[in-house]
Amino acid sequence: MRANVLLPVLSLLVLGSAQPAWAASDSLVSADPAVILEITKGFGSAELSQGKDGSPLITGRIEGVRYVVVFRGCDKGKCGSITFYSGWKLKNKPFPLETVNAFNARKRWAKGYIDQDGDLALDMDVELEHGMSRKNLDETFADWSRILRNYRDTVVKKAEAADSDKAAPVRE
């Protein structure tokens, strides 16, 4: 009789302490600037500073293309999301919106647009309020890297061909 009671209790203890396979090897991360900076450095140069509003801001380069990671919804050092952003000043304006729209029609995560000054921009929002696995966040950075290069190689290069001088990053 005692074995009949002990076996289910021991089973619950063993099963109750089991973690999913991903939990043991891939911890959950949030919009912690130090963690995001570490991941960012895996894709190129990067440095952490503060934006005008005091929120963390990471400035990085991927294959020479400057971009920023803007931390959003920050309260007492915790931020709910990040936005990747890159922009290019154009001399030859207006740039055809059809070119940007064609890019957006083929892309899922980021959006290209012409900003209020008529310059090219690209951004991608990432929700991190409830965390994300480190592996998933690494893959999100890899997605941004691929999308940024693709935008540069298609949309921006068309704009550069229209300009007599090379398009320059908006915020240096």
C-alpha positions in Angstrom: 0.0 0.0 0.0 2.8 2.4 0.9 4.4 1.8 -2.5 1.1 2.6 -4.2 1.2 6.1 -2.6 4.9 6.8 -2.9 5.1 6.0 -6.6 2.7 8.7 -7.8 4.2 11.3 -5.5 7.7 10.6 -6.7 6.5 10.7 -10.3 4.9 14.1 -9.8 8.1 15.4 -8.2 10.3 14.2 -11.1 7.9 15.3 -13.8 7.1 18.6 -12.1 10.7 19.6 -12.0 11.3 18.7 -15.7 11.9 21.7 -18.0 11.2 21.9 -21.7 14.4 21.1 -23.7 14.7 24.8 -24.8 14.5 26.1 -21.3 17.7 24.5 -20.2 19.8 25.7 -23.1 18.2 28.9 -24.2 17.3 31.4 -21.5 14.7 34.1 -22.0 15.9 37.6 -22.6 14.2 40.9 -22.6 15.1 44.4 -23.9 18.1 44.6 -21.6 20.5 47.0 -23.3 23.6 45.1 -22.2 22.2 41.8 -23.7 21.1 43.5 -26.9 24.5 45.2 -27.2 26.3 41.9 -26.9 24.1 40.4 -29.6 24.6 43.5 -31.8 28.3 43.2 -31.6 28.1 39.7 -33.1 26.9 41.3 -36.4 29.4 44.2 -36.6 30.6 47.2 -34.6 28.2 48.7 -32.0 28.2 51.0 -29.1 25.6 51.9 -26.4 24.6 55.5 -25.6 21.5 57.4 -24.7 18.9 59.0 -26.9 17.7 62.5 -26.4 14.9 61.2 -24.1 17.4 59.3 -21.9 16.4 55.9 -23.3 19.2 53.5 -24.3 20.3 53.7 -27.9 22.7 51.4 -29.8 24.5 52.6 -32.9 25.9 49.9 -35.1 27.2 49.0 -38.5 26.6 46.0 -40.6 28.9 45.8 -43.7 29.4 49.6 -43.5 25.7 50.4 -43.2 24.9 52.5 -40.1 21.8 51.7 -38.1 20.4 52.3 -34.6 18.5 50.1 -32.2 16.0 52.4 -30.3 14.7 51.1 -27.0 11.0 51.9 -26.5 8.6 51.8 -23.6 11.4 52.1 -21.0 10.6 52.4 -17.3 13.3 52.1 -14.6 15.8 50.4 -16.9 13.3 47.9 -18.4 12.1 48.4 -21.9 9.2 46.8 -23.7 10.5 46.7 -27.3 13.2 47.8 -29.7 13.1 49.3 -33.1 15.9 48.8 -35.7 16.3 51.9 -37.9 18.4 53.0 -40.8 18.0 56.0 -43.1 19.7 57.5 -46.1 19.7 61.2 -47.2 18.9 61.7 -50.9 19.8 64.6 -53.1 17.5 63.6 -55.9 14.0 63.9 -54.6 11.3 62.8 -54.8 12.3 59.1 -55.0 9.7 56.8 -56.6 7.4 55.4 -54.0 6.8 52.4 -56.3 10.4 51.2 -55.7 9.9 51.2 -51.9 6.4 49.6 -52.2 7.9 46.8 -54.4 10.4 46.1 -51.6 7.7 46.1 -48.9 5.6 43.7 -51.0 8.4 41.1 -50.8 9.4 41.6 -47.2 7.7 40.3 -44.1 9.3 41.8 -41.0 10.6 45.3 -41.8 9.2 48.2 -43.7 10.9 50.6 -46.0 9.5 54.1 -46.5 10.1 57.6 -47.5 10.3 59.8 -44.4 8.9 63.3 -43.9 12.0 64.8 -45.4 11.8 62.7 -48.6 14.7 60.5 -47.6 14.8 56.7 -47.5 14.3 54.8 -44.2 14.0 51.3 -43.1 12.8 50.0 -39.7 11.7 46.9 -37.9 9.9 46.6 -34.5 10.6 43.8 -32.1 8.3 43.2 -29.1 10.3 42.0 -26.0 8.0 42.9 -23.1 7.5 39.3 -22.1 11.0 38.1 -23.2 12.2 36.0 -26.1 14.6 33.1 -26.3 18.3 34.1 -26.9 18.3 31.9 -30.0 15.2 33.7 -31.4 16.6 37.1 -30.6 19.9 36.1 -32.4 17.8 35.1 -35.4 15.9 38.4 -35.3 19.2 40.2 -35.6 20.2 37.9 -38.5 16.9 38.8 -40.2 17.6 42.5 -39.7 21.1 42.1 -41.1 19.7 40.3 -44.3 16.9 42.8 -44.7 19.2 45.8 -44.2 21.7 44.5 -46.9 18.8 43.7 -49.2 17.3 47.2 -48.9 20.7 48.8 -49.5 21.4 46.6 -52.5 18.0 47.2 -54.1 16.2 50.4 -53.0 19.2 52.5 -51.9 21.4 51.6 -54.9 18.6 52.8 -57.2 18.5 56.0 -55.3 22.3 56.3 -55.4 22.2 55.8 -59.2 19.7 58.7 -59.4 21.9 60.9 -57.2 25.2 62.3 -58.5 26.8 61.6 -55.1 26.4 58.6 -52.8 23.4 58.6 -50.5 24.7 59.2 -46.9 23.2 57.9 -43.7 20.7 60.3 -42.2 22.1 60.3 -38.6 25.9 60.4 -38.3 
